[in-house]
């Protein structure tokens, strides 16, 4: 039986898909952790969604993010072996965003998350993906990310989360999300 703990990381070092061990605070490990957090937030959104097609899309995205974590956990010399995110993956996300955009109305100002559990979960997923994008962007700026499609994927994914947030709101019959600026009546 596999153990749930090994104790090998008790001194702040961890294995990765490269030579030796690296500190747990290493930017590479931070990137993997940030994508892992985004995957969990997307899981919450998937569990909260009332739309079966949204659940299907989010599960597919979670699987892609797991592949991305493996690629990010690899040294630049090994990363290509784990690469699953490509131009076709980004095109699929863009097509999905474009399709959803035909079904929603875009607000002209910022919105306040929380109109329902599913939309709030998608907003949490969106900001988690944005954090992952910022961390991976830093790793890429250091020449440590081989696949140029990873940053584009994360960027499109945050847009998809926003589109799905609006889709969930409108699915419940609410015409517009709650806006950040309170409308004044005169």
Buried (B, 14 or more C-beta within 10 A) or exposed (E): EEEEEEEEEEEEBBEBBBEEBBEEEBBBBBBBBBBBBBBBBBBBBBEBBEBEEBBEBBEEBBEBBEBBBBBBBBBEEBBEEBBBBEEEBBEBBBEBBEEBBEEBEEBEEEBEBEBBBBBBBBBBBBBBBBBBBEBBBBBBEEEBBBBEBBBBBBBBBBBBBBBBBBBBBBBEEBEBBBEEEEEEEE
